[in-house]
Amino acid sequence: MSLEYNEEEEKGDDSIAGAKVISFDTELNLTEEEKARLIFHSFANLINVLLDAVGKCRVALNMVDDGVFEETLRIVTEIGKSLSSISNTIALLFKLPILKTKIVQEIDQAKKTFTEYEQKQMAISGSSFTPISKAFWKDIRWIENNLLPIVEIRTKELTQRLTLPGDAWVMYKTETLRKNMETVLLAVAKGTIMVSGIVFREEDRKVATDMLVDLEFRGVQEGSIHLPPVFQDVMRDLIMNARKYSLPGATIKARMINDGTKLMIEVKDNGLGIEESEITHIIEYGVRGSNVAHRRTLGGGFGLTKAYFFTKQFNGTFTVASGIGVGSTFTLLIPCPSSFRLMLPAGTHPHTSVIDKTNARSASAEVKRKDIPVEKSAFASTPKDNQMERRRAMNQKHSSSATSSATPSSSTHMPSSPLSTSYT
């Protein structure tokens, strides 16, 4: 892989003193299977964690009933195998909601089975009975309280991404993004062996080892922000990567801001930093930093590859500033499309218009002008093919003008490939 990057000393009031700034610009030359693994990276990680957690419960249940969790493992394995192919995953999309239902059912069965087993053993052994189920109940509670909420969040995200065009921009409530982010990060913290917990406000730090994750989401309109759905995943991966490279008690600042001209995602930590000899290789598929290679992980080792890959897909820039002992900052800048297609909520009259404006503010103003509830609206666009879309729209406009001069018509001409979006 040939790599092009610009390198300079980091400067500025909010920068990392002494760090190198590197802006990447290269083609990754990935295979179709590798691209699929990037698309499904976070869900694949979840599948691995589920297999690990359910496997531990099965070990405890083997002495009682080795059939419990059999169906869950079958579905998880089937979904996991499909994640190397986009078409195969789409074919199994209907099974994603079934997964959570099946896990809940088999957890209930496992709890009942194990409780009955222990009661029988207690009746036989009396006061000499020593429970052996402490680890089992711990694993069950972790699946119920932490993994199941993640399954629900990521199932919804993946379903949305697979049913929308790959270049769609969707309007989200900032409150929803924050809640989902906190839910996943807390679950990850509880499921790892790292000694540090996670808090989201300085005043919530109870012990010195607690790691502060300072989150900020801000859009043009207060309370909402539009972005390509995959960048929820990207930001989450960057935060978890920063946690992996930070010591207990560290602070991670993560911002997602859309000012109407660009979407900025910035994740900054004051952790270990990246070795200078390795920093130019961090976006390569499957590469891990040597200073965290000893830590056990169920991930695939390509979170940064995914972040870079999707940033380039949306014509953005990917910049890293890092220095050993001072931390790292990852900055992604994604240009907002100049052409928005405004889509009405499902079930309403299919009146759709092309809004060719310079920023998101004008598009949101169009929502209000048409009396469309902004909390139910979304914007979709074609960032990679935006120039082509504008040509198509222009050609159709000329065609429409020629036709209307001969035959009056009130219809609105649209670009050839309509996009649908949803509000989350």
C-alpha positions in Angstrom: 0.0 0.0 0.0 1.5 3.3 -1.0 0.9 6.0 1.6 0.8 9.7 1.1 0.6 12.0 4.1 1.6 15.5 5.2 3.5 15.9 8.4 4.0 18.9 10.6 4.4 19.9 14.3 1.1 20.3 16.1 0.3 23.9 17.2 -2.6 25.7 18.7 -4.3 26.4 22.0 -6.2 23.1 22.0 -3.5 21.0 20.5 -1.1 18.4 21.8 2.3 20.0 22.4 5.1 18.2 20.6 2.9 15.9 18.6 3.2 15.3 14.9 0.2 16.0 12.7 -0.3 13.6 9.8 -3.0 13.9 7.2 -3.5 10.7 5.3 -4.4 10.4 1.6 -4.1 7.0 0.1 -6.1 4.2 -1.6 -6.4 1.2 0.7 -6.9 -1.4 -2.1 -9.2 -3.6 0.0 -10.8 -6.8 -1.2 -14.6 -7.0 -1.3 -14.5 -9.2 1.8 -12.3 -6.7 3.7 -14.7 -3.9 2.7 -17.6 -6.0 4.1 -15.7 -6.5 7.3 -15.3 -2.8 7.7 -19.0 -2.2 7.1 -20.0 -4.8 9.7 -17.0 -4.2 12.0 -18.9 -3.1 15.1 -21.6 -5.7 14.7 -19.0 -8.4 14.2 -17.3 -7.3 17.4 -20.7 -7.6 19.2 -21.1 -11.1 17.7 -17.7 -12.1 19.1 -18.5 -10.7 22.5 -21.9 -12.6 22.5 -20.2 -15.9 21.6 -17.7 -15.4 24.4 -20.3 -14.5 27.0 -22.8 -17.2 26.0 -19.9 -19.7 25.8 -19.0 -19.0 29.4 -22.6 -19.6 30.5 -22.7 -22.9 28.5 -19.7 -24.1 30.5 -21.6 -23.7 33.7 -24.7 -25.2 32.2 -23.1 -28.3 30.8 -23.5 -30.2 34.1 -27.2 -29.4 34.0 -28.5 -29.0 30.5 -26.2 -28.6 27.5 -29.1 -27.6 25.3 -29.6 -24.2 26.8 -28.4 -21.3 24.5 -28.1 -23.8 21.6 -30.5 -21.8 19.4 -28.8 -18.5 20.4 -25.4 -19.9 19.4 -26.8 -21.2 16.1 -28.2 -17.8 15.2 -25.2 -15.8 16.3 -22.9 -18.2 14.4 -25.0 -17.9 11.3 -25.1 -14.1 11.4 -21.4 -14.0 12.2 -20.5 -16.1 9.1 -22.7 -13.8 6.9 -20.7 -10.7 7.9 -18.0 -11.3 5.4 -20.5 -10.7 2.5 -22.8 -7.7 2.2 -25.3 -9.7 0.1 -25.4 -12.5 2.7 -25.9 -10.1 5.6 -28.8 -8.4 3.8 -30.3 -11.8 3.2 -30.2 -12.5 7.0 -31.4 -9.0 8.0 -34.7 -10.4 9.2 -32.9 -12.5 11.8 -31.3 -9.5 13.6 -34.5 -8.6 15.7 -35.0 -12.3 16.3 -31.6 -12.6 17.9 -32.5 -10.4 20.9 -35.8 -12.2 21.4 -34.1 -15.6 21.4 -31.4 -14.5 23.8 -34.1 -13.2 26.3 -36.0 -16.5 26.0 -32.9 -18.7 26.6 -31.7 -16.5 29.4 -35.0 -17.1 31.2 -34.6 -20.8 30.5 -31.0 -20.8 31.8 -31.9 -19.0 35.0 -34.8 -21.4 35.7 -32.7 -24.5 34.9 -29.8 -23.4 37.0 -32.0 -22.3 39.9 -33.8 -25.7 40.0 -30.4 -27.5 39.8 -29.0 -25.5 42.8 -32.2 -26.0 44.8 -31.9 -29.8 44.3 -28.2 -29.8 45.3 -29.0 -27.8 48.4 -31.7 -30.2 49.4 -29.3 -33.1 49.0 -26.2 -31.5 50.6 -27.9 -29.4 53.2 -25.7 -26.9 55.1 -22.5 -28.3 53.4 -23.7 -27.1 49.9 -21.4 -24.7 48.3 -22.9 -22.7 45.4 -20.8 -22.9 42.2 -22.9 -20.5 40.2 -21.4 -17.1 41.2 -19.6 -16.7 37.8 -22.7 -18.0 35.9 -25.0 -15.4 37.5 -22.4 -12.7 36.9 -22.2 -13.5 33.2 -26.0 -13.8 32.9 -26.5 -10.3 34.5 -23.9 -8.8 32.2 -25.7 -10.2 29.1 -29.0 -8.9 30.4 -28.0 -5.5 31.6 -25.2 -4.6 29.2 -25.1 -6.8 26.1 -28.8 -6.8 25.3 -29.1 -3.0 25.1 -26.1 -3.0 22.7 -27.7 -5.7 20.6 -30.8 -3.5 20.3 -28.9 -0.3 19.5 -26.6 -1.9 16.9 -29.4 -4.0 15.3 -31.3 -0.8 14.7 -28.2 1.0 13.4 -27.2 -1.8 11.1 -30.7 -2.3 9.8 -31.0 1.4 9.0 -27.7 1.4 7.2 -28.5 -1.6 5.1 -31.9 -0.3 4.1 -30.7 3.2 3.2 -28.5 4.1 0.3 -24.8 4.0 1.4 -24.4 7.7 0.8 -27.5 8.9 2.9 -27.3 11.6 5.5 -29.8 11.2 8.3 -31.1 13.7 10.9 -30.7 12.5 14.5 -31.6 13.9 17.9 -28.4 14.7 19.7 -30.0 13.3 22.9 -30.4 9.9 21.2 -26.8 9.9 20.0 -25.5 10.7 23.4 -27.7 8.1 25.1 -26.7 5.4 22.7 -23.0 6.3 23.0 -23.1 6.3 26.8 -25.0 2.9 26.9 -22.4 1.2 24.7 -19.4 2.7 26.3 -20.6 1.8 29.8 -21.3 -1.8 28.7 -17.9 -2.1 27.2 -16.2 -0.8 30.3 -18.1 -3.3 32.5 -17.1 -6.1 30.2 -13.4 -5.6 30.1 -10.7 -6.3 32.6 -9.4 -2.7 32.6 -9.5 -1.3 36.1 -10.9 2.0 35.1 -14.6 2.8 34.9 -16.2 5.4 32.6 -18.0 8.6 33.6 -19.3 11.4 31.5 -19.1 14.3 33.9 -16.2 15.4 36.0 -18.4 15.5 39.1 -19.3 11.8 38.6 -15.7 10.7 39.2 -15.8 8.6 42.4 -12.3 7.2 42.2 -9.1 8.4 40.7 -9.0 5.6 38.1 -12.4 6.6 36.6 -11.9 7.6 33.0 -13.8 10.8 31.9 -15.4 10.7 28.4 -16.5 14.3 27.6 -19.1 14.0 24.8 -20.4 16.9 22.7 -23.0 16.6 19.9 -24.0 19.8 18.1 -25.8 20.6 14.8 -27.1 23.6 13.0 -30.4 23.3 14.7 -30.4 22.9 18.5 -31.1 19.3 19.5 -30.4 17.7 16.2 -27.6 16.9 13.8 -27.4 15.3 10.4 -24.7 12.8 9.4 -24.1 9.6 7.5 -25.2 6.8 9.9 -21.9 4.9 9.8 -20.2 7.8 11.6 -21.9 6.9 14.8 -19.9 3.7 14.6 -16.7 5.5 13.6 -16.9 7.9 16.6 -17.6 5.1 19.0 -14.6 3.1 17.6 -12.3 6.1 18.0 -13.4 6.6 21.6 -12.9 3.0 22.5 -9.5 3.1 20.8 -8.6 6.2 22.8 -9.6 4.3 26.0 -7.4 1.4 25.0 -4.5 3.7 24.6 -5.1 5.6 27.8 -4.2 5.0 31.4 -6.8 4.8 34.3 -8.0 8.3 35.2 -7.4 9.7 31.8 -9.7 12.2 30.0 -11.1 11.7 26.5 -12.8 14.5 24.7 -15.1 13.5 21.8 -16.9 16.0 19.6 -19.3 15.6 16.7 -20.3 19.0 15.3 -22.1 19.9 12.0 -21.9 23.6 11.3 -23.9 23.4 8.0 -20.8 23.2 5.8 -19.0 20.2 7.3 -19.3 17.4 9.8 -16.4 17.3 12.2 -15.6 14.3 14.5 -12.7 14.8 16.9 -11.5 12.4 19.5 -8.7 13.6 21.8 -7.0 11.7 24.6 -4.0 12.3 26.9 -2.9 8.7 26.8 0.0 6.7 25.7 0.3 8.1 22.2 1.5 6.2 19.1 5.1 5.3 18.3 6.4 7.6 15.5 7.6 4.7 13.5 4.1 3.2 13.6 1.8 6.2 13.1 1.9 6.1 9.3 0.7 2.5 9.4 -2.3 2.8 11.7 -4.9 2.9 8.9 -3.6 -0.4 7.4 -6.0 -3.3 7.6 -5.5 -5.4 10.8 -2.7 -3.3 12.3 -2.5 -2.7 16.1 -0.2 -0.5 18.0 2.7 -2.4 19.7 2.1 -0.6 23.0 -1.3 -2.3 23.4 -0.6 -5.5 21.5 -0.6 -7.4 24.8 -4.2 -6.5 25.7 -6.8 -9.1 25.1 -9.5 -7.9 22.6 -12.3 -9.5 20.7 -12.1 -6.8 17.9 -10.7 -7.3 14.5 -8.0 -4.7 14.6 -9.3 -2.5 11.9 -11.3 0.3 13.6 -8.9 3.0 12.3 -9.0 1.4 8.8 -12.8 1.7 8.9 -12.7 5.4 10.1 -10.3 6.3 7.3 -12.2 4.2 4.7 -15.6 5.9 5.3 -14.0 9.3 5.7 -12.6 9.0 2.2 -15.9 7.6 0.9 -17.6 10.8 1.9 -14.8 13.0 0.4 -13.4 13.9 3.8 -10.0 14.4 5.4 -8.5 12.2 8.1 -5.8 13.7 10.4 -3.9 12.3 13.3 -1.8 14.2 15.9 0.1 12.0 18.3 3.2 11.9 20.5 4.4 9.3 23.0 3.4 10.2 26.5 1.2 13.1 25.4 -1.7 11.4 23.7 -3.4 11.5 20.3 -6.1 13.5 18.5 -8.0 12.1 15.6 -9.9 14.6 13.4 -12.3 13.8 10.6 -13.8 16.5 8.4 -16.7 15.5 6.1 -18.0 18.2 3.7 -21.8 18.6 3.8 -23.4 18.0 0.4 -24.4 21.2 -1.4 -27.5 19.5 -2.8 -30.1 18.0 -0.4 -33.1 15.9 -1.2 -35.8 16.5 1.3 -37.9 13.3 2.1 -41.2 13.3 3.8 -41.9 10.8 6.6 -43.2 7.4 5.7 -47.0 7.3 5.1 -47.3 10.9 4.1 -48.0 12.3 0.6 -44.9 11.6 -1.6 -44.2 15.2 -2.4 -40.4 15.5 -2.7 -38.3 18.4 -3.8 -34.7 19.0 -4.7 -33.1 21.7 -2.5 -29.9 23.1 -4.1 -28.5 25.2 -1.3 -25.1 25.9 0.2 -25.6 24.5 3.7 -27.9 22.6 6.0 -29.5 25.6 7.5 -31.2 26.5 4.2 -32.4 22.9 3.9 -33.8 22.9 7.4 -35.6 26.2 6.6 -37.2 24.4 3.7 -38.6 21.8 6.1 -40.3 24.6 8.1 -41.6 26.3 5.0 -43.4 23.2 3.9 -44.8 22.7 7.4 -43.0 19.3 7.7 -42.4 18.3 11.3 -38.6 18.7 11.6 -38.4 15.9 14.2 -39.7 13.5 11.6 -37.7 14.7 8.6 -34.3 13.8 7.4 -31.9 14.8 4.6 -30.3 12.5 2.1 -27.6 13.3 -0.4 -25.0 11.8 -2.7 -21.6 13.0 -1.5 -19.4 10.9 -3.7 -21.6 11.4 -6.8 -22.8 14.8 -6.0 -21.3 16.4 -9.1 -22.9 13.7 -11.3 -26.3 14.2 -9.5 -26.1 17.9 -10.2 -25.5 17.2 -13.9 -28.5 14.8 -14.0 -30.7 17.4 -12.3 -29.5 20.1 -14.7 -30.2 17.8 -17.7 -33.6 17.0 -16.4 -34.2 20.7 -15.8 -33.4 21.5 -19.4 -35.5 18.5 -20.6 -38.3 19.7 -18.4 -38.1 23.3 -19.8 -38.2 22.0 -23.3 -41.2 19.8 -22.6 -43.1 22.4 -20.6 -42.7 24.9 -23.3 -44.8 22.6 -25.5 -47.0 21.0 -22.8 -47.7 22.8 -19.5 -47.0 20.6 -16.5 -47.0 21.0 -12.7 -44.8 18.0 -11.9 -41.5 18.4 -10.2 -38.6 16.6 -11.9 -36.3 14.6 -9.6 -32.8 13.1 -9.9 -32.9 9.6 -11.3 -32.2 7.7 -8.0 -34.5 8.8 -5.1 -33.2 8.3 -1.6 -35.2 7.5 1.5 -34.2 8.5 5.0 -35.5 8.3 8.5 -35.2 10.2 11.8 -33.8 8.5 14.8 
